């Protein structure tokens, strides 16, 4: 799609043929300077670059595979989809079929009923969201895998028969998955995992009441453990006692994600607020923030800037950091 126009999606599903790959991307011919005319630019056909394009698809988008032996793949990149993205169960002839892969990157899928839904059995499907804002993710039957990376999910994740891998993402709704590997993420609502003997959750925030596999350096668990150990040390106890409910409520009330804005159209949507606790703002594996904006490395960049500021200030001057969205 080579412009930023709005397109109606229609009702006919996209069929991915056996062993094929289809890419629907926002990209255009690049502007390059003519070799024989300095200063004059032209569009070079045959090459595509994703430069300042944001096509708008209005309506639901449906896709289905046509094979179980060698299923095809679909890639969506750079699109605004005002509707639901659905993966159908059967081919046009009514025979069981599967989609092999569905990758959604740099897309926004929003509307009252927006999001992604796998409607039928697609046992070989690898579903991946990458740097995408989506409504809920519903995977009714078992699929091969669900991967979410550097993305924001506004609604719930329901994949009761599918293993999930969630990295550097912000999940606002409840999550219910079969198996979970997660890291550097924010689960603002309760996460429930069926197979808790497998997988791991690392450097993440988990809402109270979550049932997950083993955790490492997660909040508020780490803060609660540190407080219990500190009390035990003060009292000279050999091991920490359980914290009383008031102490737990105090810590968990402080340690929760705060965002600049929850409005999708706002520039600061899903951005961690400066008032958010430091344990979350610097709680990722590399010292950056948990959640979808971890890749910005904002805490590390701010620390480097503070260190360098004094070297460039004249005597008697002071400097401060003022963050924008």
C-alpha positions as CSV (number, residue, x, y, z in Angstrom):
1,X,0.0,0.0,0.0
2,X,1.8,3.1,-1.3
3,X,-0.3,5.9,0.3
4,X,-2.1,6.8,3.5
5,X,-5.7,6.5,2.2
6,X,-8.5,4.6,3.8
7,X,-9.6,1.3,2.3
8,X,-12.7,-0.8,3.0
9,X,-11.6,-4.4,3.7
10,X,-14.7,-6.2,2.3
11,X,-16.0,-9.6,3.5
12,X,-13.9,-12.0,1.3
13,X,-11.2,-13.7,3.3
14,X,-7.6,-13.6,2.2
15,X,-6.5,-17.1,1.1
16,X,-2.9,-18.0,1.6
17,X,-2.0,-20.8,-0.8
18,X,0.2,-23.8,0.1
19,X,3.8,-22.9,0.7
20,X,3.3,-19.2,-0.2
21,X,4.0,-15.9,1.6
22,X,1.9,-12.8,1.3
23,X,3.1,-9.4,2.6
24,X,0.8,-6.4,3.0
25,X,3.0,-3.5,4.0
26,X,2.9,0.3,4.0
27,X,5.8,1.2,1.7
28,X,6.5,3.2,-1.4
29,X,9.2,3.8,-4.0
30,X,12.1,5.6,-2.5
31,X,13.1,9.1,-3.6
32,X,16.7,9.0,-4.9
33,X,18.8,11.6,-6.7
34,X,19.3,11.2,-10.4
35,X,22.8,10.3,-11.3
36,X,22.9,12.6,-14.3
37,X,20.9,15.5,-12.7
38,X,22.3,16.6,-9.3
39,X,19.7,18.0,-7.0
40,X,16.8,16.3,-8.9
41,X,15.0,13.4,-7.3
42,X,12.9,10.7,-8.7
43,X,11.0,7.7,-7.5
44,X,12.9,4.4,-8.0
45,X,10.5,1.7,-8.9
46,X,11.2,-1.9,-7.9
47,X,12.3,-1.0,-4.4
48,X,10.2,-0.2,-1.4
49,X,10.8,1.7,1.8
50,X,8.3,2.3,4.7
51,X,8.6,6.0,4.8
52,X,5.8,8.2,6.4
53,X,3.0,6.0,5.2
54,X,0.0,4.9,7.4
55,X,-2.7,3.2,5.3
56,X,-6.1,2.8,7.1
57,X,-8.1,-0.4,6.6
58,X,-11.7,0.1,7.7
59,X,-13.5,-3.1,8.7
60,X,-12.7,-6.6,9.7
61,X,-9.9,-8.5,8.0
62,X,-10.1,-12.3,7.6
63,X,-7.4,-14.7,6.5
64,X,-7.3,-18.5,6.1
65,X,-4.8,-21.1,5.0
66,X,-5.5,-23.7,2.3
67,X,-3.1,-26.5,3.4
68,X,-2.1,-28.6,6.4
69,X,1.0,-30.1,4.8
70,X,2.9,-26.9,3.9
71,X,0.8,-23.9,5.1
72,X,1.6,-20.4,3.9
73,X,2.3,-17.2,5.9
74,X,0.9,-13.7,6.0
75,X,2.8,-10.5,7.1
76,X,1.1,-7.2,7.9
77,X,3.4,-4.2,8.5
78,X,2.7,-0.5,9.1
79,X,-1.2,-0.7,8.9
80,X,-4.0,0.9,10.9
81,X,-6.8,-1.6,11.0
82,X,-10.1,-0.3,12.4
83,X,-11.6,-3.7,13.0
84,X,-10.8,-7.3,13.9
85,X,-8.1,-9.5,12.4
86,X,-9.4,-13.0,12.2
87,X,-7.9,-16.4,11.2
88,X,-10.5,-18.7,9.9
89,X,-10.4,-22.5,10.4
90,X,-11.2,-24.0,7.0
91,X,-10.3,-23.4,3.3
92,X,-12.9,-22.3,0.8
93,X,-13.7,-25.9,-0.1
94,X,-14.7,-26.6,3.5
95,X,-11.7,-28.9,4.2
96,X,-9.6,-28.5,7.3
97,X,-6.6,-26.3,6.7
98,X,-4.1,-24.2,8.7
99,X,-2.2,-21.0,8.3
100,X,1.5,-21.5,9.0
101,X,2.4,-18.0,10.2
102,X,0.9,-14.6,10.9
103,X,3.2,-11.8,11.7
104,X,1.8,-8.4,12.6
105,X,4.4,-5.7,13.0
106,X,4.3,-1.9,13.4
107,X,0.5,-2.1,13.2
108,X,-2.4,-0.7,15.2
109,X,-5.6,-2.8,15.5
110,X,-8.2,-0.8,17.3
111,X,-12.0,-0.5,17.5
112,X,-14.6,-1.5,20.0
113,X,-14.3,-5.1,18.7
114,X,-10.8,-4.9,17.4
115,X,-7.9,-7.2,18.1
116,X,-6.8,-10.6,16.8
117,X,-8.9,-13.8,16.9
118,X,-8.0,-17.3,15.8
119,X,-11.4,-18.7,15.2
120,X,-10.7,-22.3,14.5
121,X,-8.1,-25.0,14.6
122,X,-4.8,-23.8,13.1
123,X,-2.5,-26.3,14.8
124,X,0.6,-25.1,12.8
125,X,0.1,-21.4,13.3
126,X,2.8,-19.2,14.7
127,X,1.2,-15.9,15.7
128,X,3.6,-13.0,16.4
129,X,3.0,-9.4,17.3
130,X,5.9,-7.1,17.1
131,X,5.8,-3.4,18.0
132,X,2.1,-3.4,17.6
133,X,-0.9,-1.9,19.5
134,X,-3.8,-4.4,19.6
135,X,-7.1,-5.0,21.2
136,X,-7.6,-8.4,22.8
137,X,-5.9,-11.6,21.5
138,X,-8.2,-14.6,21.4
139,X,-6.8,-18.0,20.4
140,X,-9.7,-20.4,20.8
141,X,-8.1,-23.8,19.8
142,X,-4.5,-24.9,20.2
143,X,-1.9,-23.3,17.9
144,X,1.8,-23.8,17.7
145,X,2.9,-20.6,19.4
146,X,1.9,-17.0,20.4
147,X,4.7,-14.5,20.5
148,X,4.3,-10.8,21.6
149,X,7.4,-8.5,21.5
150,X,7.6,-4.8,22.3
151,X,3.8,-4.4,21.9
152,X,0.8,-3.1,23.7
153,X,-2.3,-5.2,24.2
154,X,-5.3,-3.2,25.4
155,X,-7.6,-6.1,26.0
156,X,-7.3,-9.6,27.4
157,X,-5.1,-12.5,26.1
158,X,-7.0,-15.8,26.0
159,X,-4.9,-18.7,24.7
160,X,-5.8,-21.5,27.1
161,X,-4.3,-24.2,24.8
162,X,-1.3,-22.3,23.4
163,X,2.1,-21.6,24.8
164,X,3.0,-17.9,24.9
165,X,6.2,-15.9,24.8
166,X,5.8,-12.3,25.9
167,X,8.9,-10.0,25.9
168,X,9.1,-6.2,26.6
169,X,5.4,-5.7,26.3
170,X,2.6,-4.0,28.2
171,X,-0.5,-6.0,28.7
172,X,-3.5,-4.1,30.2
173,X,-6.1,-6.9,30.3
174,X,-6.1,-10.3,32.0
175,X,-4.0,-13.0,30.5
176,X,-4.9,-16.7,30.4
177,X,-2.4,-19.0,28.6
178,X,-1.3,-22.6,28.7
179,X,2.4,-22.0,29.1
180,X,4.3,-18.7,29.6
181,X,7.8,-17.4,29.1
182,X,8.0,-13.7,29.8
183,X,10.5,-11.0,30.4
184,X,10.8,-7.2,30.9
185,X,7.0,-6.9,30.6
186,X,4.1,-5.3,32.5
187,X,1.0,-7.4,33.3
188,X,-1.3,-4.7,34.6
189,X,-4.1,-7.3,35.2
190,X,-4.0,-10.8,36.6
191,X,-2.0,-13.4,34.6
192,X,-3.1,-17.0,34.9
193,X,-0.9,-19.9,33.5
194,X,-2.1,-23.5,33.3
195,X,1.3,-25.2,33.2
196,X,3.2,-23.6,36.0
197,X,5.9,-26.2,36.2
198,X,7.3,-25.0,32.9
199,X,8.5,-21.6,31.7
200,X,9.7,-18.5,33.6
201,X,8.8,-14.9,34.2
202,X,11.7,-12.5,34.6
203,X,12.1,-8.8,35.4
204,X,8.4,-8.1,35.0
205,X,5.5,-6.5,36.9
206,X,2.7,-8.9,37.8
207,X,-0.6,-7.9,39.2
208,X,-1.5,-9.3,42.6
209,X,-3.3,-12.7,42.3
210,X,-1.3,-13.8,39.2
211,X,-0.6,-17.5,39.0
212,X,2.6,-18.0,36.9
213,X,5.6,-20.3,36.7
214,X,8.7,-19.4,38.7
215,X,9.6,-15.8,38.9
216,X,13.0,-14.0,38.9
217,X,13.4,-10.3,39.9
218,X,9.7,-9.5,39.4
219,X,7.7,-6.8,41.1
220,X,6.2,-6.5,43.6
221,X,7.5,-9.9,44.8
222,X,11.1,-8.6,45.0
223,X,10.1,-5.5,47.0
224,X,8.0,-7.7,49.4
225,X,10.9,-10.1,49.9
226,X,13.4,-7.3,50.6
227,X,11.0,-5.7,53.2
228,X,10.5,-9.0,54.9
229,X,14.3,-9.6,55.0
230,X,14.9,-6.2,56.4
231,X,12.3,-6.7,59.2
232,X,13.9,-10.0,60.1
233,X,17.3,-8.5,60.3
234,X,16.1,-5.7,62.6
235,X,14.5,-8.3,64.9
236,X,17.4,-10.7,64.7
237,X,15.3,-13.5,63.3
238,X,17.0,-16.4,61.5
239,X,14.5,-16.2,58.6
240,X,11.8,-13.7,57.5
241,X,8.3,-14.0,58.8
242,X,5.3,-13.3,56.4
243,X,4.5,-9.7,56.2
244,X,1.2,-8.5,57.7
245,X,-1.6,-7.5,55.3
246,X,-1.1,-3.7,56.0
247,X,2.5,-3.9,55.1
248,X,1.7,-5.8,51.9
249,X,-1.0,-3.3,51.0
250,X,1.4,-0.4,51.5
251,X,4.1,-1.8,49.2
252,X,1.7,-3.1,46.5
253,X,-0.1,0.2,46.5
254,X,3.1,2.1,45.8
255,X,4.5,-0.5,43.4
256,X,2.0,-0.4,40.5
257,X,2.3,0.9,37.0
258,X,1.4,4.6,36.4
259,X,1.1,5.9,32.9
260,X,1.3,9.3,31.3
261,X,-2.0,8.7,29.5
262,X,-4.5,5.9,28.9
263,X,-6.0,7.6,25.9
264,X,-5.0,5.8,22.7
265,X,-4.8,9.1,20.7
266,X,-2.6,10.8,23.3
267,X,1.2,11.2,22.6
268,X,1.9,9.7,26.0
269,X,-0.3,6.7,25.7
270,X,1.1,3.7,27.7
271,X,4.2,5.7,28.5
272,X,5.3,5.1,32.1
273,X,4.8,8.3,34.2
274,X,7.6,10.0,35.9
275,X,5.6,9.4,39.1
276,X,5.8,5.6,38.6
277,X,8.0,3.8,41.1
278,X,11.7,3.5,40.4
279,X,11.5,-0.3,40.7
280,X,9.3,-0.4,37.6
281,X,10.9,2.5,35.7
282,X,14.4,0.8,36.0
283,X,13.3,-2.8,36.6
284,X,14.1,-4.3,33.3
285,X,17.0,-6.7,32.8
286,X,19.3,-3.9,31.4
287,X,18.3,-1.2,33.9
288,X,15.7,0.4,31.6
289,X,12.0,0.4,32.1
290,X,9.6,-2.5,32.0
291,X,7.1,-2.7,29.2
292,X,6.7,-1.8,25.6
293,X,9.1,1.2,25.6
294,X,12.0,-0.6,27.1
295,X,13.9,-0.3,23.8
296,X,14.1,3.5,24.3
297,X,16.5,2.9,27.2
298,X,15.2,6.1,28.7
299,X,16.6,5.7,32.3
300,X,20.0,4.9,31.0
301,X,20.0,7.9,28.6
302,X,18.8,10.2,31.4
303,X,21.5,9.0,33.7
304,X,24.2,9.5,31.0
305,X,22.8,13.0,30.4
306,X,22.8,13.9,34.1
307,X,26.5,12.8,34.3
308,X,27.5,14.9,31.3
309,X,25.5,18.1,32.1
310,X,27.9,19.4,34.7
311,X,30.8,19.4,32.3
312,X,29.1,21.9,30.1
313,X,27.6,24.3,32.6
314,X,29.1,27.7,33.4
315,X,29.7,28.6,37.1
316,X,26.5,29.4,38.9
317,X,24.2,27.7,36.5
318,X,22.0,24.7,37.2
319,X,20.3,22.3,34.8
320,X,17.3,20.0,35.0
321,X,15.7,17.3,32.8
322,X,12.2,17.9,31.5
323,X,10.6,14.9,29.8
324,X,8.2,15.2,26.9
325,X,5.9,12.5,25.5
